[in-house]
Each structure stands twice: as structure tokens, then as C-alpha cells.
Amino acid sequence: MDVRHLKAFLAVFEERNITAAAQRLFISQPTLSVTIKQLEDELGVALFVRQPRGVEVSGEARVLYPQARRMVAEAEALSRLFRGRENRIALELGVEGDIADSQIETFLRMAHQGLPGLLLTLQEGCQGEGRLAVEEMCCEDELFLPLWEESYVMALPAAHPMAQPGKEQAWTPIEDWITCPQHDSHQRLMALYGRSPQSVAGHAGSLTQALHMVAAGVGVAMLPQSLAAERSGVVIREWHLPAPTRRVGLCFAAQALALPALRALHEYFQAHRPPQTAAA
């Protein structure tokens, strides 16, 4: 067993898909399959069961996973030691969609200042040892460290009648809502949209796409304050009734805390929460 076998195992375990794991490792699928078979033969157990779409992990694979993560991390730390980088700790983090730029930049600035030896790799989406995400996007077996909590606000095009000065409290029925039917917040916002199909001006696949539609003058959307406040051409109004809220933070598997970099980052942000004004 060598580090190459363990890295192959980790990629398949985390991706649950041979094709995606091979792409992540920049090797061919047959090469990856042979590497996994060699590891299974050496251990004398089956680690994965192929399904029509992806693979299923065995109980033995779940036992091996935290040990493999630790062994790979130690091997990489040893390699850096002899390359003269012993004071750097590597960490790969993903950033899920619909996180405001201000929150991402505040998180990165604090991580850089608090952990100057951190060698960070940033990826899009569900990648890495942990990720910056909305709480609803955490898997059932993952932990969540909240960093920001914010309300949804009404985002209006700058030319919208309700966006004009002096109209802050001029609440009138809205007939041009932009909704996000596939987003977790949709059910919580349904009561605001009204029952008439004529009250909807368009649909968006994400909160960021809804913000683009607002800025283009298509209609009005309920969006997290941090996201709407950053966009020129968009005016925000606090909703006159209690509005939904969301929490943004660090999402990670419990076993990932065995990694020195993630453990250090977790401990730092437990002691130093980001300023909540960064979300406004």
C-alpha cells in the first residue's frame, strides 16, 4: 500500500463516481480501477460496489476513510518538510454558490491573518476538506460552524416605483416577483408571492441568477441581504413582516477535523467570528 493507492481511494470515496474521481486525479478510468483493485487485494476486502450510476461504499471503506485521510495528510506534510516548507499547512476548501463576495473575502482575509502558515487552495462547489456554504447545503453527516446569520430582504430594480426615495414604507401588492423554485428558500417565501400566476415575472435557477434579473429590471426578488447589497442598480428594502433568515459558515465532515489545517481553521473561527457587518 502506498500514498497513490490511498489518494485513489479517497477520490472515489468522496466523489462516489469513478469517472469524476479519475478526472480529479488526472488519470484514466481503467488506471484508477486497477489502482483500487490493487488496494482491495492488499487489504482483502471490497471497498466499493459499482452501481448503474456511481459506486456504493462498503462498511470497510468507511472504516478506512479517516485513517487514509490522516496517512495522506502526514505523507504530504513530510514531503513539504523536505522541500523547505515545513511551516506551511495545506487545505483545500470549496465555495458553494450564492455566497456573497464580501463574505468570501472576509473569510479569506481572516484565515490568512489568523493562520499565516496556511497554504489554501480554493475550489468552486462541493470540493475539498471543507467548504464555505449555506447551512442547508450541508449533508446529514456533516458538521456546521456558523459564521454569519442574515435576513432576506426585498431587492428591487433601481427604477422600480417602490425603490424611489420616500417610498420605503409604501407597501403595495407586488406583481413582478422573481422566484427560485429549486432553491431551499422557495417554500419559506411562497406566502409572499401571492396565489395569482400573474404576480410572477420570472423564475431563476439560483439566487445569483435572480439578482441578475433584478438588476436587469425584470422584477423583484427576496434575497439574502449580503448578496443584494453588493449589486449596483439594485435597491434593497427590509420586508415589513418577519422575513426568512439563513446562516453561512464552514461545512465539513467530522473526520476532517483530524487534518491539522482544518482543525486549526476551525479553532480559529470558533474564537474569532467574522464581523456581522460584513454581511450587510
C-alpha positions in Angstrom: 0.0 0.0 0.0 1.4 3.4 -0.9 0.1 7.0 -1.0 -1.0 6.6 -4.6 -3.4 3.8 -3.6 -4.8 5.9 -0.7 -5.3 9.0 -2.8 -7.2 7.0 -5.4 -9.4 5.5 -2.6 -10.1 9.0 -1.2 -11.1 10.3 -4.6 -13.6 7.5 -5.3 -14.9 7.6 -1.7 -15.6 11.4 -1.8 -16.8 11.6 -5.4 -18.8 8.3 -5.3 -18.1 8.1 -9.0 -15.2 6.5 -10.9 -15.3 9.0 -13.8 -15.4 12.1 -11.5 -12.6 10.6 -9.4 -10.4 9.9 -12.4 -10.9 13.4 -13.7 -10.0 14.8 -10.2 -6.7 12.7 -10.2 -6.0 13.4 -13.9 -5.7 9.7 -14.7 -7.8 7.4 -16.9 -10.7 5.3 -15.5 -9.0 2.0 -16.2 -5.9 3.1 -14.4 -8.0 4.2 -11.4 -10.0 0.9 -11.4 -6.7 -1.1 -11.4 -5.3 1.0 -8.5 -8.5 0.4 -6.4 -8.4 -3.3 -7.2 -4.8 -3.5 -6.0 -5.7 -1.8 -2.8 -8.7 -4.1 -2.3 -6.5 -7.2 -3.0 -3.9 -6.0 -0.5 -6.5 -5.4 2.2 -8.5 -8.4 1.4 -11.8 -6.6 1.4 -14.2 -5.0 -1.1 -14.2 -1.2 -0.8 -16.7 -0.2 -3.4 -19.7 -1.7 -5.2 -20.4 -0.5 -8.7 -23.9 0.8 -9.2 -25.7 1.8 -12.5 -24.8 5.4 -11.6 -21.7 5.8 -9.4 -20.5 3.5 -6.7 -21.6 2.5 -3.2 -19.1 2.4 -0.3 -18.7 -0.6 1.9 -18.5 -0.7 5.7 -14.8 -1.4 5.4 -14.4 1.7 3.2 -16.0 3.8 5.9 -13.5 2.4 8.5 -10.6 3.1 6.2 -11.6 6.6 5.2 -10.4 8.6 8.3 -7.2 6.6 8.5 -6.5 7.2 4.8 -7.1 10.9 5.2 -4.7 11.0 8.1 -2.0 9.0 6.3 -2.2 11.1 3.2 -2.0 14.3 5.2 1.0 13.1 7.1 2.8 12.0 3.9 2.1 15.3 2.2 3.4 17.2 5.4 6.6 15.0 5.3 7.1 15.9 1.6 6.7 19.6 2.3 9.2 19.3 5.2 11.9 18.2 2.9 11.1 20.8 0.3 11.7 23.5 2.9 8.0 24.3 3.6 7.7 22.7 7.0 5.8 25.8 8.3 3.0 25.6 5.8 -0.1 23.6 6.2 -2.2 22.8 3.1 -6.0 23.0 2.9 -8.5 22.7 0.1 -11.8 24.4 0.5 -14.9 24.6 -1.7 -17.2 27.6 -2.0 -20.8 26.8 -2.8 -22.9 29.1 -5.0 -24.8 32.2 -3.8 -22.3 33.2 -1.2 -21.7 37.0 -1.2 -18.3 38.2 -2.4 -18.0 40.2 0.9 -18.4 37.1 3.0 -15.9 35.1 0.9 -13.3 37.9 1.0 -13.8 38.4 4.8 -13.4 34.7 5.4 -10.2 34.5 3.3 -8.8 37.7 4.9 -9.3 36.4 8.4 -8.0 32.9 7.6 -4.8 34.5 6.0 -4.3 36.8 9.0 -5.1 34.2 11.7 -3.2 31.3 10.1 -0.2 32.8 8.2 1.2 29.3 7.5 -2.0 28.2 5.7 -1.5 27.1 2.1 -5.0 27.4 0.8 -6.5 26.0 -2.4 -9.9 27.4 -3.2 -12.4 25.5 -5.5 -15.9 26.0 -6.8 -18.7 23.9 -5.4 -18.6 20.8 -3.2 -14.9 20.2 -3.2 -12.0 19.8 -0.7 -11.8 19.0 3.0 -14.5 21.6 3.9 -16.4 24.3 2.2 -18.0 27.7 2.8 -21.7 27.1 2.4 -25.2 27.9 3.5 -26.3 25.6 6.3 -29.0 23.9 4.2 -26.3 22.6 1.8 -24.6 20.5 4.5 -25.0 16.8 4.2 -26.7 14.9 7.1 -23.4 13.5 8.4 -21.5 16.8 8.3 -20.9 19.5 10.9 -21.5 23.2 10.5 -19.7 26.1 12.1 -21.9 29.2 11.6 -20.1 32.5 10.7 -22.9 34.8 9.6 -26.7 35.0 10.0 -28.7 37.3 7.8 -32.2 38.1 6.8 -33.8 38.0 3.4 -34.6 41.5 2.0 -36.6 42.7 -0.9 -34.3 43.5 -3.9 -35.8 45.9 -6.4 -34.6 47.4 -9.7 -33.4 50.9 -9.2 -36.2 52.2 -11.5 -39.0 50.3 -9.7 -41.7 52.5 -8.2 -41.2 51.1 -4.7 -37.4 51.8 -4.9 -37.9 55.6 -5.2 -36.9 57.9 -2.3 -39.8 58.4 0.1 -41.4 55.1 -0.9 -39.7 53.0 1.7 -43.0 52.2 3.5 -45.3 52.4 0.5 -46.2 48.8 0.5 -48.4 47.8 -2.4 -49.2 44.4 -3.9 -46.1 43.2 -5.9 -47.0 41.8 -9.4 -43.5 41.1 -10.7 -41.9 38.6 -8.3 -38.9 36.6 -9.4 -38.9 33.3 -7.8 -36.3 30.4 -7.3 -38.5 27.3 -7.3 -35.5 24.9 -6.9 -33.9 26.8 -4.0 -34.2 25.8 -0.4 -35.7 29.2 0.5 -38.6 28.9 -2.0 -41.1 27.2 0.3 -40.5 29.7 3.0 -41.2 32.6 0.6 -44.3 31.2 -1.1 -46.7 33.1 1.2 -45.2 36.4 -0.1 -45.6 35.7 -3.8 -49.4 35.5 -3.8 -51.7 33.0 -5.4 -52.0 34.5 -8.8 -49.7 33.4 -11.6 -49.7 37.0 -12.8 -47.8 38.0 -9.7 -44.7 36.2 -11.0 -42.4 38.0 -13.6 -39.9 35.2 -14.0 -38.0 32.2 -12.4 -34.3 31.8 -11.6 -32.2 28.7 -11.0 -30.2 30.3 -8.2 -30.2 33.4 -6.0 -27.4 34.9 -8.1 -29.4 34.5 -11.3 -32.4 36.1 -9.6 -30.1 39.1 -8.7 -29.1 39.4 -12.3 -32.8 39.5 -13.3 -33.5 42.2 -10.7 -30.6 44.3 -11.9 -31.9 44.0 -15.4 -35.3 45.4 -14.4 -37.2 42.2 -14.8 -38.8 42.2 -11.4 -38.4 42.0 -7.6 -36.8 39.2 -5.6 -36.4 38.2 -1.9 -32.6 37.7 -1.5 -30.1 37.5 1.4 -29.0 41.0 2.4 -25.3 40.4 1.7 -26.0 39.3 -1.8 -28.4 42.1 -2.8 -26.4 44.9 -1.1 -23.4 44.3 -3.3 -25.1 44.9 -6.7 -25.2 48.3 -8.3 -28.6 49.1 -9.9 -30.4 47.2 -7.1 -32.2 48.8 -4.2 -32.9 46.8 -1.0 -35.9 47.2 1.3 -36.4 45.3 4.6 -39.6 43.3 4.5 -42.3 44.8 6.6 -43.1 41.4 8.2 -40.7 38.8 9.7 -38.6 37.5 6.8 -36.7 34.2 6.5 -33.0 34.1 7.6 -30.1 32.0 6.5 -26.8 31.0 8.1 -23.5 30.9 6.2 -20.5 29.1 7.6 -17.9 26.3 7.4 -19.3 22.9 6.5 -17.1 19.8 7.0 -17.1 16.1 7.8 -16.4 15.2 11.5 -13.4 13.1 10.5 -11.9 16.0 8.6 -11.0 17.6 11.9 -8.2 15.1 12.1 -6.5 17.2 9.4 -4.2 19.8 11.0 -5.1 22.6 8.7 -8.9 22.2 9.1 -8.6 21.7 12.8 -6.6 24.9 13.1 -9.0 26.9 10.9 -12.0 25.6 12.9 -10.4 26.5 16.2 -9.5 30.0 14.9 -13.0 30.8 13.7 -14.6 29.4 16.9 -12.6 32.1 18.8 -12.8 34.9 16.2 -16.2 35.2 14.5 -16.3 37.5 11.4 -18.0 40.9 11.9 -21.7 40.6 11.1 -21.5 44.0 9.3 -19.6 42.1 6.5 -23.0 40.6 5.5 -24.8 43.9 5.3 
